Amino acid sequence: CSMVETSLPFYFGWFLCPTQQEKLRNMANEFLSAVGSLEAFKEHVGDFAGEAEKEVNLQQYFQDKGVLHCTTKFCDYGKANGAKEYAEKQVVRESYGSKADLVLTALFLTPRTLGAQVSLTEAQLQLWPEDAEKEAVQSADLPRGSRAHVTLGCAEGVDPVQTGLDLLEVVLQCQQGDKGEHVQDLELGPLTYYGKGVWMVKLSEPLNTPAIFSSFYG
Ligand code: 2AM
């Protein structure tokens, strides 16, 4: 019936509890300060700023995109492919409002986005759309769930959908055997540079984050 179609949300996802959001934002700030102060970063600053600028303030460079969450399905109020089918899945309906413990395994930044990588469990993968990776990268066979992330900020004029695409590029690069260049060990963990302004720290202590599976209407 048409009521079902008009009630589809903007997106479904896991929403971090307020205290966890603060914890993650603090961690992201620590990551930005650490990377921003490295000589190795300053050498590649041209990826972030125009030729004229020699410095970039990463805290100002990335703009906040609101409540921290890990999107499972972008529905666009029903306009996105497979939105209705996803909303009607039994596992989606049964999990709605339930708590999940997300495991955040890395933080990354690129000239476009700042994000956290999420490693989904088998149970959490039940809520992950079949085609999430294929939809983004048709040409490759990427592991299911490898697009899962939390957007922590975007450069001016960049839409948050870009965060998952940036993450998939790193995953693809690693799959193709390019493991990047180990820069140094930060307090958070080992930092790798993947070229073209892409930096990732693998958290030596993954962050376990309680989150609620729900949806956002906006
Ligand atoms: P994000 O998951 O990287 O943060 C509203 O825009 C939310 O839906 C954001 O969280 C955004 O990105 C996500 N989103 C927007 N467009 C999308 C798309 N085409 N595919 C997947 N997620 C999308």
Residues whose N, C-alpha, C, O or C-beta is under 5 A from the ligand:
A	BS01	2AM	Y11 T71 F74 T151 P160 V161 T163 G164
